[in-house]
Amino acid sequence: MFFGGVLYGGPTNSFLGVVFPEGSLAYREYGVGVAVWPVQLFEALGLFCIFAFLLLVKHKRIQDNRLYIYLAAYAVLRFLLEFLRGDFRGGLFGAASPAQFLSIGILLFVGVMLLRRYICNKKAGAAWHAPE
């Protein structure tokens, strides 16, 4: 899938750039010998880092909120990676891609859910404490 150049980034002069083989979508878009950002590899690395963080950190609050942390971290990763993408997927309200708007929506959802969880836990905790 990677060497098919399906999810390719924009052209770059960076040492991290990848030249996709002839016949790939990136090759057809940019031509011979043009290095592009390897967005798929960046995403794979980012997802691995999120996984390792959620697996290795033993803090109770993090363990209790793993789903929300994953959603927020992935939304931030996707939002940032969209700036490197080289294939046009349509734009909403200017330069932002649909994936970036979805990422913002996911971050808002996570924020609401964490706030809701915090409020519910605070109310439940207050009910358990004896009045002084």
N, C-alpha and C positions, 0 to 999 in steps of 0.2 A: 504494500500500500504506500509506503513512504517513497520508494523510488519511482512510483507512478506519477509523483508530483501532483497529487490531487489537492492537498492542503498546503500550498506553497505560499511563501512570503514574498514581500517585495524585494527588488534588487538591493544588493548591499556590496560594499567593498570590504566588509569585515572578514577576518579569518574564519569566522563561524559560518560564512556563506557556503551553500551547497550548489553545485552545478548538476541539474537533473539530466537524465539521459534523453537522447533523441526520441521523439514521439510522446513524451510526457506533456501534461497540460502546461507546466511551467516552461518547458522548452518551446512549446507553441506560442506562449504568451510573450516571452522575452527573447527568444532566439538562442543562438549558439554561444556557449561559454559564459552566459550571464549567471553569476552566483546570486542566490536568493536566500532569505532567512529560512532555516529549517523549522518552521512553526510546529510541525508534528513532534519533533524531537524535544522542543522546548516544553510543549504541553505534557509529553510523557514524563520528562524530568520534574516538572512542577507537580504533577499528580503523584509521582513517587515521593516527593518531599512532603506533600500533604499527608500521604499514607503513613510515612515514617514518623512524622510528628504525632499523628493521632494514635499510632501504635505504641510509641515509646514514652510519651508523656503520661505520667501516672497521677497527675493532679486530679482530685475528685471532680472539681467543677468542669474541667476539660472533658473528662470521661463521661460525665452526665450530659454534656452538650455536643458530643462528637458529630452528630448529624448536622447541627446548625453551623459548627465550625467548618465542616467539610463544605457545606453549601456556600458559605461566605468566602472561604479561601478559593474555591473553584470559580466563583463569580468574579472575584478580583483577578485571578489568573486569566480567565477568558476575556475579561474587559481589556487587560493589558496586551494580550496576544493579538487581539483584533487590530491593534495599531501596526503590527508587523505583517499582517496578511496582505497578499498581493492580488488575490482574486476578488473581484467585485461581487458582492452578495446583495446589493441594494442598500440604500441608505434611507434612514428616517430622520427627518428634521435636520438635514445637513449632512455632516460627515460621519456621524455615528452610525454604526451598523446595527442591524436587528439584534445580533448577539449581545452588543453592548447595552442596548435597552433592556434585554432580558436579564442581563447581569445586574443592572440597577434594580430591577424588579425583585430579583432573588435577594439582594442585599436588604431591600426594604422589608421583604417578608421575614427574613431572618431577624432583623432588628425588632419587628413587631412581636415575633414569637418569643424572643429572649426577654423583651420587656414584659410580655404577658406572663412568662414563667417566673420572672423576678417578682412581679406584683403578687401572683398567686402564692409563691413560697413565703413572701413576707407576711401576707395575711394568715396563712396557715401557721407560720411560726409564732405570730402574735397571739393566736388562739391557744397555743400550748403553754405560753408563759403565764405563771401565776401573777396576779396584780400585786404591786408592792404597796 
